[in-house]
Amino acid sequence: MLNAIFNLPVDTAPPDISKLPFIVLVAYVFMVALVAAVTEEAGFRGFMQSQLERNFGPLVAISISAVVFWLGHILQFGGHLDLFVVSAWYFLATSALMGVMAWLTNSILPALVTHAVADFGYTLLSIWSLSRGVSLEKVVLGSPVFYVAVITAIVGMPLTVACFVQLARQGCLCGLARNG
């Protein structure tokens, strides 16, 4: 989606796994999403953010862990520093959202589940688009994949806010009670 706006080059592509049997493909995508979510949430939110919160408070902790999260994803850009820098807003916003979830609920579980579902969906979308000869990084403004990404963002943000509002109404935001 970023390339549709900034026309950034991406020469690397993941291996074509779209020809695998459906059940193998789903199992593969599930494990990729689960492993990434568990390791990243345990490390960035469970360990780093919680330690920083104790010393500096939630705002500093969430901010620092978001920056480190973004920097930790540099290798997935295959040497394209321009794309990595332009993607900062996405990684910082996503990490901050996960950090706020962890802080508000005093648990990494909601962020872990959200992270796994997002990775699962994005990986499936990537495989689907690559099987049709479209790289998500080479998406052009106005293409179907571009609109899927925009619609996902437009629908996803209000749903995220609605979830937080619902948690607050049910008194489940123990992080707020602890820190506010």
Secondary structure, DSSP 8 states (H G I E B T S, - for coil): -HHHHH-----------TTS-HHHHHHHHHHHHHHHHHHHIIIIIIIIIHHHHHHH-HHHHHHHHHHHHHHTTGGGGTT-HHHHHHTHHHHHHHHHHHHHHHHHHTSSHHHHHHHHHHHHHHHHHHHHHHHTT--GGG--TTSHHHHHHHHHHHHHHHHHHHHHHHHHHTT--HHHHHH-
